[in-house]
Amino acid sequence: MIGEIMGISNANLIVTNATWGETINPLADALAKDGKRYWVEVDVCPLSALELPNDARQRAALREFSDWDDVKDTRALRLIAANPYAPEALEQFEALIMALKLRKDRLKYAALDDDTALAFSEIVRFVGIDQVTPREILTPTSPGSSVELSKLISESTEANELCIVLEEIEEAGGVAKRLLAAGQRVIRMPIFGRTKHNPDVLKLSDAPNFILVNDPYALSVAVQGLKRLAADLTEIVWVGNSALLQAMVKRDAPESTWLEVPDLRHDVILERVSKF
C-alpha cells in the first residue's frame, strides 16, 4: 500500500470535496475534526477548487436572464440546482441574487438530490430570496438522476414556465438538454468554474481505504489517480449517496465497492465507514 497513517485507526477516509478558493470545505472540516471519535483517519484531499465566472461571464448571464424574463413578467420561474455545488455558487453571485429577489413570487425550485435540495433551501433563505423548505424543492427518487428530474419538471411545469439551470461552466448539461428536448423554455446558466488539482495527491493507507465523492468530476479524477498509482481497486470503497455516482463506479472501477450513505451529514458518514 501507498502512504502510512499515523496512530491507530480502523479506516482511512479520503475526502475529495472541492473547495472555494483557499477555503476549507465545511463537510471535510467536520469529518476531520470528528474522525478520531469513530477510529477513522480523515485525509482532506480536495481534487478541485471552485470559483465564480469572471465579471464578463456574469454580466452576460444576467443579460440573457433579462432578455428571457422581464421583472414584470407573470410566468413561473423554475430555479434548478443541477450540480451539488450550485447552491454554494448562488450564495456568492450577488447580482443574480438581486435579480431573483425581484421575481421571488414566481419562483419554483428543483435539485438533483435531497442533500443539494437542503443546501439550496438553506442558502435561498439565508440570502433573502425566499423561505422555501426542502420539501418544496422537486427532487428525483433516484439521487442524481437527471433523466428522472427532467421528467418530473416537465410533468409539473406551468404554461410557458422558464427553467433556469444553475450548472458548472464545463458541465455536459444533462438536465438542460433533456428539458430542451421536451420543449421547455430553458436558460443554461453556468455560475461556477473549476481549477483541477493533481490526483496524485491521493494517499492510501494499510487500513481499509474509503473515498468520499459527491460529484462526477471528483470520481473520474480519483479513479484516474488510483490507476496511475497502480492501486488495488478491490481494496477501495467509494462512499456517497448518488445513484449516478454509483453507476459510474460500476462502469469505471467495477472491482471496487460502493458504500451507500442515506445523507451526507458528517456523523452519518463516519458511523457507516466505522461499521463497514
C-alpha positions in Angstrom: 0.0 0.0 0.0 1.0 3.6 -0.5 1.5 6.1 2.3 1.2 5.5 6.1 -1.4 6.5 8.6 -0.1 7.8 11.9 -1.7 6.4 15.0 -4.3 3.7 15.4 -7.4 3.7 13.1 -9.8 1.2 11.7 -10.3 3.0 8.4 -8.8 5.7 6.2 -11.4 8.2 4.7 -10.2 10.4 1.8 -12.5 13.4 1.3 -12.4 14.7 -2.3 -14.9 17.5 -1.9 -14.0 20.7 -3.8 -13.2 23.9 -2.0 -14.0 27.5 -2.9 -10.6 29.1 -3.5 -8.4 28.6 -0.4 -11.3 28.0 2.0 -12.0 24.7 3.8 -15.0 22.6 2.7 -17.4 22.6 5.8 -18.2 18.8 5.4 -14.5 17.9 5.1 -13.6 20.1 8.1 -16.4 18.4 10.3 -15.2 14.9 9.2 -11.6 15.7 10.0 -12.4 17.2 13.4 -14.6 14.3 14.5 -13.0 11.3 12.7 -10.9 10.1 15.6 -14.0 9.6 17.8 -15.0 6.9 15.3 -11.5 5.5 14.8 -11.4 6.9 11.3 -8.4 8.7 10.0 -9.6 11.5 7.7 -7.5 12.8 4.8 -8.8 16.0 3.3 -7.8 15.9 -0.3 -9.8 18.3 -2.5 -9.5 17.4 -6.1 -10.5 20.8 -7.4 -11.1 24.4 -6.4 -14.2 26.3 -7.4 -14.7 29.9 -8.4 -17.4 32.2 -9.8 -17.2 33.1 -13.5 -15.3 36.3 -14.4 -17.2 39.6 -14.5 -17.8 39.4 -18.2 -19.4 36.0 -18.0 -21.5 37.1 -15.0 -22.8 40.1 -16.9 -23.6 38.0 -20.0 -25.6 35.5 -17.9 -27.6 38.3 -16.3 -28.3 39.9 -19.7 -29.6 36.6 -21.1 -31.8 36.3 -18.0 -33.2 39.8 -18.5 -33.8 39.1 -22.2 -35.8 36.0 -21.4 -37.7 37.3 -18.4 -38.8 40.8 -17.5 -39.2 41.7 -13.9 -42.9 42.4 -14.5 -43.5 39.1 -16.2 -46.1 36.8 -14.6 -44.9 33.4 -15.8 -43.3 30.9 -13.4 -39.6 30.6 -13.0 -38.1 27.3 -12.1 -34.6 27.6 -10.5 -32.7 24.2 -10.8 -29.6 23.2 -8.9 -28.2 20.8 -11.5 -24.9 20.4 -9.6 -24.1 19.7 -5.9 -22.1 23.0 -5.8 -24.7 25.2 -7.5 -26.3 26.4 -4.2 -22.9 27.5 -2.9 -22.2 29.3 -6.1 -25.6 31.1 -6.0 -24.7 32.3 -2.5 -21.7 34.2 -3.9 -23.4 35.5 -7.1 -24.8 38.8 -5.6 -26.2 40.3 -8.8 -28.1 37.1 -9.6 -29.5 37.1 -6.0 -30.8 40.6 -6.5 -32.4 39.7 -9.8 -34.1 36.7 -8.2 -35.4 38.7 -5.2 -37.3 40.9 -7.7 -39.0 37.8 -9.0 -39.4 35.8 -5.8 -43.2 35.5 -6.0 -42.8 33.5 -9.2 -40.0 31.1 -8.2 -40.2 27.3 -8.0 -37.3 25.0 -7.3 -35.7 21.7 -8.2 -32.4 19.9 -7.3 -30.6 16.8 -8.3 -30.9 15.1 -4.8 -32.1 15.7 -1.3 -28.8 16.9 0.1 -28.5 19.5 -2.7 -32.1 20.5 -2.0 -31.3 21.0 1.7 -28.4 23.2 0.9 -30.4 25.0 -1.8 -33.2 25.8 0.7 -30.8 27.0 3.4 -28.9 29.3 1.0 -32.1 30.7 -0.6 -33.4 31.5 2.8 -30.0 32.9 4.1 -29.5 35.3 1.2 -33.1 36.5 1.5 -34.6 35.3 -1.8 -37.4 33.1 -0.4 -38.5 31.0 2.6 -38.6 27.7 0.6 -38.3 24.5 2.6 -36.5 21.3 1.3 -39.9 19.6 0.9 -41.0 22.3 -1.6 -38.0 21.6 -3.8 -38.6 19.0 -6.5 -36.1 16.1 -6.4 -35.8 12.7 -8.2 -36.4 9.5 -6.3 -33.0 8.2 -7.5 -30.5 10.8 -6.3 -28.5 12.4 -9.1 -30.8 11.2 -11.9 -31.0 14.0 -14.5 -33.4 11.8 -16.5 -35.9 11.5 -13.7 -35.6 15.1 -12.6 -36.1 16.4 -16.1 -39.2 14.2 -16.4 -40.6 15.4 -13.1 -40.1 19.0 -14.1 -41.8 18.5 -17.5 -44.7 16.8 -15.8 -45.3 19.6 -13.3 -44.5 22.6 -15.4 -46.8 25.6 -15.8 -47.6 27.2 -19.1 -44.5 28.9 -20.5 -42.6 28.3 -17.4 -38.9 29.3 -17.7 -36.3 26.9 -16.3 -33.0 28.4 -15.1 -30.5 25.6 -14.8 -27.6 26.5 -12.5 -24.6 24.4 -13.6 -20.9 24.3 -13.9 -19.2 26.1 -16.8 -17.9 22.9 -18.4 -20.9 20.7 -17.5 -22.4 18.4 -20.1 -25.8 19.8 -19.3 -27.8 16.6 -18.9 -30.8 18.3 -17.2 -30.9 21.3 -19.5 -30.6 19.2 -22.7 -33.4 16.9 -21.7 -35.7 19.8 -20.8 -35.0 21.5 -24.1 -35.7 18.2 -25.9 -39.1 18.1 -24.0 -39.9 21.6 -25.4 -39.3 23.5 -22.2 -38.1 27.1 -22.1 -34.6 26.9 -20.7 -31.7 29.1 -19.8 -28.4 27.3 -19.1 -26.6 29.5 -16.5 -23.0 28.4 -15.8 -22.4 30.0 -12.4 -19.1 28.5 -11.4 -15.9 27.1 -12.8 -13.3 24.7 -11.6 -9.5 24.6 -11.2 -8.3 21.0 -11.3 -5.8 19.5 -8.8 -3.4 16.7 -9.4 -5.0 13.4 -8.5 -1.6 12.0 -7.5 -2.1 13.6 -4.0 -4.4 10.7 -3.1 -2.8 8.9 -0.1 -3.7 5.3 0.6 -3.2 3.5 3.9 -2.7 0.0 5.2 -6.1 0.4 6.9 -9.2 0.0 4.7 -9.4 2.9 2.3 -12.7 4.8 1.7 -13.1 7.7 -0.7 -15.9 10.1 -0.3 -17.2 11.5 -3.6 -20.1 13.9 -4.2 -19.8 14.9 -7.9 -18.9 13.1 -11.1 -15.7 15.1 -11.7 -14.2 14.1 -8.3 -15.0 10.4 -9.0 -13.5 10.4 -12.5 -10.3 12.2 -11.3 -9.9 9.9 -8.3 -10.3 6.7 -10.5 -7.6 8.1 -12.8 -5.3 8.9 -9.9 -5.7 5.4 -8.4 -4.9 3.7 -11.7 -1.8 5.9 -12.1 -0.7 4.8 -8.6 -1.4 1.2 -9.6 -3.6 0.9 -6.6 -5.5 -2.4 -6.0 -9.1 -1.2 -6.7 -10.6 -4.3 -5.0 -9.5 -2.6 -1.7 -11.2 0.7 -2.4 -14.6 1.6 -1.0 -16.4 4.6 -2.5 -18.7 6.5 -0.2 -21.7 8.6 -1.4 -25.5 8.7 -1.9 -25.9 9.4 -5.6 -27.3 6.7 -8.0 -25.4 8.4 -10.8 -22.0 8.1 -9.0 -22.8 4.5 -8.0 -23.4 3.7 -11.7 -20.1 5.5 -12.6 -18.2 3.3 -10.1 -19.8 0.2 -11.5 -18.7 1.3 -15.0 -15.2 2.8 -14.3 -14.0 0.8 -11.3 -16.1 -2.4 -11.2 -13.5 -4.2 -9.0 -14.1 -1.7 -6.2 -17.1 -1.4 -3.7 -19.8 1.2 -3.2 -20.9 2.2 0.3 -24.3 4.0 0.2 -25.0 6.5 2.9 -28.5 7.9 3.5 -27.3 11.5 3.6 -24.0 13.5 3.7 -24.0 14.6 7.3 -20.5 14.0 8.8 -21.7 11.8 11.7 -23.7 9.6 9.3 -20.7 9.1 7.1 -18.3 8.4 9.9 -20.7 5.9 11.5 -21.2 4.0 8.3 -17.5 3.9 7.5 -16.5 2.8 11.0 -19.0 -0.1 10.9 -18.4 -1.3 7.4 
